[in-house]
Amino acid sequence: MSQQETVDKPIIKELAEYVGQSTLETFAMIAGEQLEIDSESTSQDEDCITGIISMTGDLTWSLLLQLPKEVAVDIAQKFAGFEIPFESQDMADVVGELANVLSGDISARCEAAGISANLTLPIVARGKDVILILPGDVTTNTISFALSTGKFSITIAVGQPFCIRKSGG
């Protein structure tokens, strides 16, 4: 029979570390170039596409991968191996899959740390000036990254409680 043990940790900080490591490694492999974490946030007044995946398990949280048009077109071509129009359903599919691949890597890092993390299906939103409104009781952390074609960001949104419940034996 397993027990639930509550371990107080700044979970948003731990998740941000996993997200940063996963993003740097995953996107470097896809893009064929080294990414940099950028201290400036990405602009919200341009066309963008956002892949969203939620995680359940020991903690409930979501990952939002926001790609401006130019970055999305470039990374999609490198990921798929052919050009994909920004306005197409194929672009939505690629961004959903990118969010899925990234979330899978983050989930594996969480599992290795003893944090259960199950992925949901991706949701994709596209538009200009898209503002995703999250519930007021979540804590968020946005990390911006820079590629040669531009910047993109990842936001993690963590629901209550802000501690990790680890399964024990």
N, CA and C of each residue as an Amber inpcrd file, in Angstrom:
protein
   507
   0.8400000  -1.1660000   0.0000000   0.0000000   0.0000000   0.0000000
   0.8940000   1.2400000   0.0000000   0.6000000   2.1870000  -0.8450000
   1.4540000   3.3720000  -0.9010000   0.8550000   4.4930000  -0.0630000
   1.7140000   5.3590000   0.3960000   1.3160000   6.5160000   1.1940000
   1.6530000   7.7630000   0.4040000   0.9460000   8.8310000   0.6920000
   1.2750000  10.1220000   0.1030000   2.0610000  10.9260000   1.1210000
   3.2100000  11.3930000   0.7210000   4.0570000  12.2100000   1.5820000
   4.1180000  13.6040000   0.9860000   3.8410000  14.6170000   1.7880000
   3.9200000  15.9890000   1.3130000   5.3100000  16.5340000   1.6150000
   5.9700000  16.9900000   0.5760000   7.3130000  17.5490000   0.7100000
   7.2310000  19.0090000   0.2930000   7.5460000  19.9110000   1.2090000
   7.4980000  21.3350000   0.8860000   8.6960000  21.7080000   0.0240000
   8.4020000  22.1310000  -1.1900000   9.4290000  22.6110000  -2.1130000
   8.8220000  23.7450000  -2.9190000   9.6410000  24.6620000  -3.3580000
   9.1140000  25.7040000  -4.2540000   8.8860000  25.0920000  -5.6380000
   7.7370000  24.4640000  -5.8130000   7.4780000  23.6600000  -7.0040000
   7.5860000  24.4650000  -8.2880000   7.1540000  25.7040000  -8.2750000
   7.2270000  26.5000000  -9.5000000   8.6780000  26.6580000  -9.9340000
   9.5830000  26.7930000  -8.9790000  11.0090000  26.9200000  -9.3000000
  11.5450000  25.6020000  -9.8600000  11.1630000  24.4980000  -9.2430000
  11.6150000  23.1920000  -9.7220000  11.0840000  22.9020000 -11.1310000
   9.8030000  23.1860000 -11.3530000   9.2340000  22.9780000 -12.6890000
   9.9030000  23.8910000 -13.7150000  10.1770000  25.1290000 -13.3280000
  10.8440000  26.0590000 -14.2500000  12.2120000  25.5370000 -14.6570000
  12.9210000  24.9000000 -13.7250000  14.2200000  24.3090000 -14.0680000
  14.0460000  23.1740000 -15.0780000  13.0530000  22.3050000 -14.8560000
  12.7990000  21.2100000 -15.7960000  12.4050000  21.7550000 -17.1700000
  11.5470000  22.7660000 -17.1750000  11.1000000  23.3750000 -18.4320000
  12.2830000  23.9920000 -19.1680000  13.1160000  24.7370000 -18.4550000
  14.2810000  25.3550000 -19.0840000  15.2220000  24.3260000 -19.6830000
  15.5580000  23.2880000 -18.9170000  16.4610000  22.2380000 -19.4070000
  15.8550000  21.5120000 -20.6110000  14.5950000  21.1310000 -20.4870000
  13.9340000  20.3990000 -21.5720000  13.8510000  21.2280000 -22.8370000
  13.5040000  22.4980000 -22.6790000  13.3600000  23.3740000 -23.8480000
  14.6970000  23.5890000 -24.5430000  15.7260000  23.8730000 -23.7590000
  17.0460000  24.0810000 -24.3600000  17.4990000  22.8480000 -25.1360000
  17.3310000  21.6720000 -24.5640000  17.7790000  20.4440000 -25.2200000
  16.8870000  20.0520000 -26.4000000  15.5720000  20.0890000 -26.2070000
  14.6400000  19.6610000 -27.2510000  14.6890000  20.5870000 -28.4590000
  14.6290000  21.8880000 -28.2180000  14.6160000  22.8230000 -29.3430000
  15.9760000  22.9390000 -30.0110000  17.0530000  22.7220000 -29.2750000
  18.3750000  22.7120000 -29.9060000  18.4660000  21.5480000 -30.8870000
  17.9110000  20.4140000 -30.5050000  17.9240000  19.2430000 -31.3820000
  17.0610000  19.4980000 -32.6220000  15.8900000  20.0880000 -32.4320000
  14.9840000  20.3400000 -33.5600000  15.5190000  21.4520000 -34.4600000
  15.9480000  22.5640000 -33.8490000  16.3610000  23.7390000 -34.6210000
  17.7760000  23.6300000 -35.1700000  18.5830000  22.7430000 -34.5810000
  19.9620000  22.6290000 -35.0260000  20.8170000  23.8040000 -34.6020000
  20.3990000  24.4840000 -33.5410000  21.1740000  25.6080000 -33.0200000
  20.9460000  25.7130000 -31.5160000  21.8710000  26.3530000 -30.8510000
  21.7520000  26.5340000 -29.4070000  20.7730000  27.6710000 -29.1200000
  19.8850000  27.4550000 -28.1920000  18.9750000  28.4940000 -27.7380000
  19.6100000  29.2500000 -26.5860000  19.0600000  30.4070000 -26.3180000
  19.4660000  31.1650000 -25.1510000  18.2240000  31.5250000 -24.3660000
  18.3330000  31.4890000 -23.0440000  17.2450000  32.0000000 -22.2280000
  17.3580000  33.5080000 -22.2860000  16.2390000  34.1680000 -22.5800000
  16.2180000  35.6080000 -22.7830000  15.4900000  36.2720000 -21.6210000
  16.0400000  37.3390000 -21.1000000  15.4350000  38.0170000 -19.9570000
  14.2350000  38.8770000 -20.3440000  14.1280000  39.2070000 -21.6290000
  13.0020000  40.0290000 -22.0800000  11.8650000  39.1300000 -22.5330000
  10.6440000  39.5060000 -22.2120000   9.4960000  38.7080000 -22.6240000
   9.1960000  38.9450000 -24.0980000   8.4760000  38.0020000 -24.6830000
   8.1110000  38.1160000 -26.0890000   6.9500000  39.0910000 -26.2400000
   6.8340000  39.6900000 -27.4120000   5.7690000  40.6400000 -27.6990000
   4.4430000  39.9020000 -27.8580000   3.3640000  40.4930000 -27.3420000
   2.0520000  39.8770000 -27.4710000   1.2120000  40.5510000 -28.5490000
   1.7860000  41.5060000 -29.2800000   0.9940000  42.2230000 -30.2730000
   1.2730000  41.7640000 -31.7010000   1.6950000  40.5010000 -31.8560000
   1.9380000  39.9510000 -33.1770000   1.2350000  38.6070000 -33.3040000
   1.0690000  38.1570000 -34.5440000   0.4710000  36.8430000 -34.7500000
   1.2890000  35.7910000 -34.0410000   0.5990000  34.9030000 -33.3340000
   1.3020000  33.8280000 -32.6550000   0.4130000  32.5920000 -32.6100000
   1.0190000  31.4970000 -32.2480000   0.3060000  30.2470000 -32.0710000
   0.7880000  29.6460000 -30.7570000  -0.1550000  29.1210000 -29.9750000
   0.1490000  28.6250000 -28.6370000  -0.3260000  27.1910000 -28.4870000
   0.5950000  26.3200000 -28.0970000   0.2630000  24.9380000 -27.7730000
   0.1510000  24.8090000 -26.2660000  -0.9360000  24.2110000 -25.8100000
  -1.2030000  24.1060000 -24.3730000  -1.3940000  22.6400000 -24.0050000
  -0.6770000  22.2080000 -22.9810000  -0.8480000  20.8540000 -22.4570000
  -0.9270000  20.9630000 -20.9400000  -1.8870000  20.2630000 -20.3670000
  -2.0050000  20.2090000 -18.9090000  -1.4480000  18.8940000 -18.4100000
  -1.0160000  18.9130000 -17.1670000  -0.4710000  17.7210000 -16.5170000
  -1.2720000  17.4820000 -15.2400000  -1.5230000  16.2210000 -14.9880000
  -2.1920000  15.8360000 -13.7550000  -1.3370000  14.7920000 -13.0620000
  -1.6400000  14.5320000 -11.8240000  -0.8790000  13.5640000 -11.0390000
  -0.6810000  14.1110000  -9.6510000   0.5550000  14.1370000  -9.1990000
   0.8540000  14.6760000  -7.8740000   0.6090000  16.1780000  -7.8140000
   0.5400000  16.8030000  -8.9760000   0.4000000  18.2450000  -9.0810000
  -0.4020000  18.5360000 -10.3410000  -1.2090000  19.5780000 -10.3240000
  -1.9520000  19.9850000 -11.5090000  -1.3180000  21.2600000 -12.0540000
  -0.8880000  21.1950000 -13.3170000  -0.2510000  22.3620000 -13.9160000
  -0.3710000  22.2890000 -15.4280000  -0.1390000  23.4150000 -16.0720000
  -0.2280000  23.5030000 -17.5260000   1.0190000  24.1470000 -18.0970000
   1.3320000  23.7650000 -19.3300000   2.4450000  24.3360000 -20.0800000
   1.8660000  25.0250000 -21.3060000   2.2630000  26.2750000 -21.5280000
   1.8150000  27.0480000 -22.6820000   3.0440000  27.4120000 -23.5150000
   3.1440000  26.8490000 -24.6920000   4.2470000  27.1090000 -25.6220000
   3.7650000  28.1470000 -26.6250000   4.2740000  29.3920000 -26.5320000
   3.8190000  30.4810000 -27.3940000   4.8980000  30.8330000 -28.4120000
   4.5470000  30.6550000 -29.6910000   5.4790000  30.9000000 -30.7890000
   4.9680000  32.0140000 -31.6920000   5.7210000  33.1110000 -31.8270000
   5.3580000  34.1180000 -32.8220000   5.4180000  33.4960000 -34.2270000
   4.7120000  34.1040000 -35.1820000   4.5700000  33.5540000 -36.5290000
   5.9030000  33.1570000 -37.1520000   6.8640000  34.0640000 -37.1570000
   8.1500000  33.8030000 -37.8180000   8.8760000  32.6070000 -37.1960000
   8.8630000  32.5360000 -35.8810000   9.5180000  31.4250000 -35.1860000
   8.7640000  30.1260000 -35.4420000   7.4300000  30.1850000 -35.4030000
   6.6120000  28.9920000 -35.6350000   6.8600000  28.4010000 -37.0200000
   6.8860000  29.2560000 -38.0390000   7.1130000  28.7840000 -39.4120000
   8.4920000  28.1420000 -39.5300000   9.4990000  28.7630000 -38.9420000
  10.8660000  28.2400000 -39.0180000  11.0020000  26.9100000 -38.2750000
  10.5270000  26.8530000 -37.0470000  10.7020000  25.6420000 -36.2470000
   9.8370000  24.5050000 -36.8020000   8.6580000  24.8320000 -37.3330000
   7.7900000  23.8030000 -37.9240000   8.4570000  23.1710000 -39.1390000
   9.1040000  23.9900000 -39.9740000   9.8010000  23.4580000 -41.1430000
  10.9410000  22.5320000 -40.7140000  11.6770000  22.9290000 -39.7000000
  12.7820000  22.0930000 -39.2220000  12.2670000  20.8090000 -38.5770000
  11.1430000  20.8940000 -37.8810000  10.5680000  19.7360000 -37.2020000
   9.9550000  18.7570000 -38.2030000   9.1970000  19.2820000 -39.1630000
   8.4890000  18.4290000 -40.1210000   9.3260000  18.0810000 -41.3530000
  10.3010000  18.9240000 -41.6750000  11.1260000  18.6720000 -42.8500000
  10.6010000  19.3160000 -44.1180000   9.5210000  20.0750000 -44.0110000
   8.9800000  20.7930000 -45.1740000   8.2490000  22.0340000 -44.6710000
   8.0300000  22.9890000 -45.5890000   7.4010000  24.2480000 -45.2160000
   5.9280000  24.0410000 -44.8680000   5.4940000  24.6960000 -43.8020000
   4.1040000  24.5990000 -43.3510000   3.5550000  26.0190000 -43.2070000
   2.4820000  26.3420000 -43.9230000   1.8940000  27.6820000 -43.8040000
   1.3730000  27.9400000 -42.3880000   1.5900000  29.1490000 -41.9000000
   1.2060000  29.5060000 -40.5430000  -0.2940000  29.3320000 -40.2980000
  -1.1180000  29.6690000 -41.2690000  -2.5650000  29.6440000 -41.1020000
  -3.1770000  28.2550000 -41.2700000  -2.3820000  27.2560000 -41.5650000
  -2.9100000  25.9220000 -41.8780000  -3.1910000  25.0760000 -40.6350000
  -4.0330000  24.0600000 -40.8280000  -4.2950000  23.0760000 -39.7770000
  -3.0140000  22.3040000 -39.4540000  -2.1710000  22.0960000 -40.4800000
  -0.8980000  21.4050000 -40.2490000  -0.0310000  22.1410000 -39.2280000
  -0.0610000  23.4900000 -39.2660000   0.7140000  24.2620000 -38.2880000
   0.1810000  24.0000000 -36.8850000  -1.1270000  23.9680000 -36.7380000
  -1.7190000  23.6760000 -35.4260000  -1.3010000  22.2820000 -34.9630000
  -1.2960000  21.3270000 -35.8760000  -0.8840000  19.9630000 -35.5350000
   0.5820000  19.9170000 -35.0960000   1.4460000  20.6300000 -35.8200000
   2.8710000  20.6370000 -35.4780000   3.1020000  21.2920000 -34.1260000
   2.4560000  22.4120000 -33.8670000   2.6470000  23.0990000 -32.5840000
   2.0940000  22.2440000 -31.4360000   0.9760000  21.5750000 -31.6600000
   0.4600000  20.6510000 -30.6550000   1.4400000  19.5230000 -30.3880000
   2.0580000  19.0180000 -31.4450000   3.0430000  17.9430000 -31.2820000
   4.3230000  18.4470000 -30.6210000   4.7490000  19.6610000 -30.9450000
   5.9140000  20.2490000 -30.2720000   5.6520000  20.3800000 -28.7670000
   4.4670000  20.8660000 -28.4130000   4.1130000  20.9770000 -26.9960000
   4.0790000  19.5970000 -26.3480000   3.5970000  18.6060000 -27.0900000
   3.5330000  17.2360000 -26.5880000   4.9260000  16.6490000 -26.3640000
   5.8190000  16.8300000 -27.3230000   7.1960000  16.3270000 -27.2030000
   7.8920000  16.9830000 -26.0100000   7.7670000  18.2880000 -25.9180000
   8.3860000  19.0210000 -24.8200000   7.8010000  18.5760000 -23.4750000
   6.4880000  18.4690000 -23.3990000   5.8370000  18.0520000 -22.1580000
   6.2170000  16.6280000 -21.7770000   6.4000000  15.7680000 -22.7750000
   6.8320000  14.4030000 -22.4980000   8.2030000  14.3670000 -21.8400000
   9.1070000  15.2010000 -22.3230000  10.4410000  15.2750000 -21.7240000
  10.3620000  15.8270000 -20.2980000   9.5550000  16.8550000 -20.1050000
   9.3920000  17.4330000 -18.7640000   8.7510000  16.4070000 -17.8290000
   7.7620000  15.6840000 -18.3300000   7.1020000  14.6470000 -17.5400000
   8.1020000  13.5770000 -17.0970000   8.9990000  13.1830000 -18.0000000
  10.0220000  12.1870000 -17.6530000  10.9440000  12.7220000 -16.5610000
  11.2770000  14.0060000 -16.6220000  12.1150000  14.6160000 -15.5810000
  11.3680000  14.6340000 -14.2410000  10.0840000  14.9480000 -14.2960000
   9.2720000  14.9350000 -13.0760000   9.2130000  13.5260000 -12.4910000
   8.9420000  12.5390000 -13.3430000   8.8590000  11.1490000 -12.8850000
  10.1800000  10.7050000 -12.2510000  11.3050000  11.1070000 -12.8440000
  12.6200000  10.7540000 -12.2960000  12.8350000  11.3780000 -10.9170000
  12.1530000  12.5040000 -10.6530000  12.2570000  13.1670000  -9.3600000
  11.1760000  12.6800000  -8.3900000  10.3990000  11.6750000  -8.8240000
   9.3630000  11.1240000  -7.9580000   8.0490000  11.8780000  -7.9920000
   7.8420000  12.6870000  -9.0380000   6.6160000  13.4700000  -9.1760000
   5.8060000  12.8860000 -10.3260000   4.6430000  12.3380000 -10.0200000
   3.7820000  11.7740000 -11.0490000   3.2730000  12.8860000 -11.9680000
   3.3670000  12.6820000 -13.2810000   2.9290000  13.6950000 -14.2380000
   2.3400000  13.0100000 -15.4720000   1.0260000  13.1130000 -15.6320000
   0.3220000  12.5330000 -16.7660000  -0.1310000  13.6370000 -17.7030000
   0.1360000  13.4850000 -18.9940000  -0.1840000  14.5090000 -19.9770000
  -1.6230000  14.3860000 -20.4750000  -2.2160000  15.5480000 -20.7790000
  -3.5050000  15.5780000 -21.4440000  -3.2600000  15.8160000 -22.9340000
  -4.3250000  15.8140000 -23.7140000  -4.1970000  16.1170000 -25.1380000
  -3.8880000  17.6010000 -25.3190000  -3.1250000  17.9380000 -26.3610000
  -2.7960000  19.3570000 -26.5800000  -3.9950000  20.1380000 -27.1210000
  -4.0140000  21.4070000 -26.7780000  -4.9600000  22.3790000 -27.3240000
  -4.1090000  23.4470000 -27.9860000  -4.5490000  23.9600000 -29.1320000
  -3.7750000  24.9760000 -29.8370000  -4.6650000  26.1890000 -30.0980000
  -4.1280000  27.3870000 -29.8190000  -4.8080000  28.6490000 -30.0970000
  -3.9120000  29.4720000 -31.0090000  -4.5420000  30.1590000 -31.9880000
  -3.7570000  30.9690000 -32.9200000  -4.4530000  32.3180000 -33.0830000
  -3.6700000  33.3810000 -33.1960000  -4.2520000  34.6910000 -33.4390000
  -3.2900000  35.8090000 -33.1050000  -3.8140000  37.0220000 -33.1510000
  -3.0440000  38.2100000 -32.8210000  -3.6110000  38.7760000 -31.5320000
  -2.7270000  39.2300000 -30.6600000  -3.1390000  39.7630000 -29.3630000
  -3.9120000  38.7320000 -28.5410000  -3.5270000  37.4750000 -28.6540000
  -4.1900000  36.4240000 -27.8830000  -3.7180000  36.5070000 -26.4380000
  -4.6710000  36.6300000 -25.5500000  -4.3730000  36.6370000 -24.1190000
  -5.1310000  35.4740000 -23.5160000  -4.3910000  34.5210000 -22.9910000
  -5.0060000  33.3780000 -22.3470000  -5.2010000  33.7270000 -20.8790000
  -6.4400000  33.7010000 -20.4420000  -6.7680000  34.0960000 -19.0830000
  -6.8220000  32.8530000 -18.2150000  -5.9870000  32.8450000 -17.1920000
  -5.9000000  31.7100000 -16.2790000  -6.6590000  32.0310000 -14.9970000
  -7.1110000  30.9900000 -14.2840000  -7.7920000  31.2450000 -13.0030000
  -6.8990000  32.0340000 -12.0520000  -7.5050000  32.7620000 -11.1540000
  -6.7640000  33.6120000 -10.2340000  -5.9590000  32.8750000  -9.1810000
  -6.2620000  31.5850000  -8.9760000  -5.5610000  30.8580000  -7.9180000
  -4.3960000  30.0220000  -8.4370000  -3.8500000  30.3940000  -9.5780000
  -2.6730000  29.6950000 -10.0940000  -1.4700000  30.6210000 -10.0270000
  -0.3190000  30.0010000  -9.9130000   0.9350000  30.7450000  -9.9510000
   1.5700000  30.4740000 -11.3070000   2.0680000  31.5140000 -11.9540000
   2.6720000  31.3460000 -13.2720000   4.1310000  31.7830000 -13.2750000
   4.8450000  31.2300000 -14.2330000   6.2370000  31.6100000 -14.4610000
   6.4590000  31.5210000 -15.9710000   6.9130000  32.5980000 -16.5790000
   7.1690000  32.6230000 -18.0150000   8.6670000  32.7040000 -18.2550000
   9.1300000  31.8370000 -19.1600000  10.5400000  31.8120000 -19.5390000
  10.5960000  32.1210000 -21.0370000  11.4050000  33.0880000 -21.4120000
  11.5720000  33.4460000 -22.8200000  12.8750000  32.8550000 -23.3410000
  12.8280000  32.4320000 -24.6030000  13.9790000  31.8300000 -25.2600000
  14.2350000  32.5540000 -26.5680000  15.5020000  32.5670000 -26.9970000
  15.8710000  33.2290000 -28.2470000  16.5050000  32.2290000 -29.1950000
  16.0060000  32.2420000 -30.4290000  16.5830000  31.5160000 -31.5590000
  17.0600000  32.5540000 -32.5630000  17.7470000  32.1250000 -33.5900000
  18.2060000  33.0790000 -34.6000000  17.0360000  33.7550000 -35.3150000
  15.8800000  33.0950000 -35.3910000  14.7190000  33.6750000 -36.0750000
  13.8320000  34.5110000 -35.1700000  14.0970000  34.5140000 -33.8720000
  13.2810000  35.3180000 -32.9620000  13.1300000  34.6720000 -31.5980000
  12.2540000  35.2640000 -30.8200000  12.0180000  34.8060000 -29.4540000
  10.6990000  34.0550000 -29.3600000  10.6180000  33.1640000 -28.3830000
   9.3610000  32.5130000 -28.0420000   9.3450000  32.3120000 -26.5420000
   8.1950000  31.9620000 -26.0090000   8.1140000  31.8140000 -24.5590000
   7.3320000  30.5700000 -24.1610000   7.5900000  30.1640000 -22.9430000
   6.8580000  29.0730000 -22.3200000   6.3990000  29.5670000 -20.9610000
   5.1160000  29.3910000 -20.7040000   4.5550000  29.7380000 -19.4060000
   4.1190000  28.4510000 -18.7270000   4.4470000  28.3330000 -17.4510000
   3.9100000  27.2290000 -16.6680000   2.9460000  27.8410000 -15.6560000
   1.7980000  27.1870000 -15.5100000   0.7630000  27.6370000 -14.5870000
   0.4800000  26.4950000 -13.6260000   0.7120000  26.7380000 -12.3440000
   0.5910000  25.6990000 -11.3180000  -0.5880000  26.0120000 -10.4130000
  -1.4560000  25.0130000 -10.2490000  -2.5930000  25.1500000  -9.3500000
  -2.2080000  24.8460000  -7.9170000  -3.1190000  25.0790000  -7.0040000
  -2.8940000  24.7810000  -5.5910000  -2.8980000  23.2730000  -5.4040000
  -2.2160000  22.6890000  -4.4530000  -1.2660000  23.3030000  -3.5340000
   0.0880000  23.4840000  -4.2090000   0.9510000  24.2620000  -3.6240000
   2.2560000  24.5580000  -4.2120000   3.3410000  23.6500000  -3.6650000
   2.9730000  22.4770000  -3.1840000   3.9570000  21.5210000  -2.6980000
   3.8100000  20.2260000  -3.4870000   4.8060000  19.3980000  -3.4040000
   4.8320000  18.1440000  -4.1420000   4.3540000  17.0310000  -3.2290000
   3.4400000  16.2230000  -3.7450000   3.0230000  15.0250000  -3.0290000
   3.7070000  13.8460000  -3.6930000   4.6360000  13.2430000  -3.0070000
   5.3740000  12.1080000  -3.5620000   4.7970000  10.8170000  -3.0220000
   4.6730000   9.8330000  -3.8990000   4.1780000   8.5310000  -3.4810000
   5.3070000   7.7850000  -2.7800000   5.0050000   7.2100000  -1.6650000
   5.9990000   6.4340000  -0.9190000   5.5660000   5.0020000  -0.8080000
   6.4650000   4.1140000  -0.4600000   6.1390000   2.7100000  -0.4000000
   5.8450000   2.2150000   0.9800000
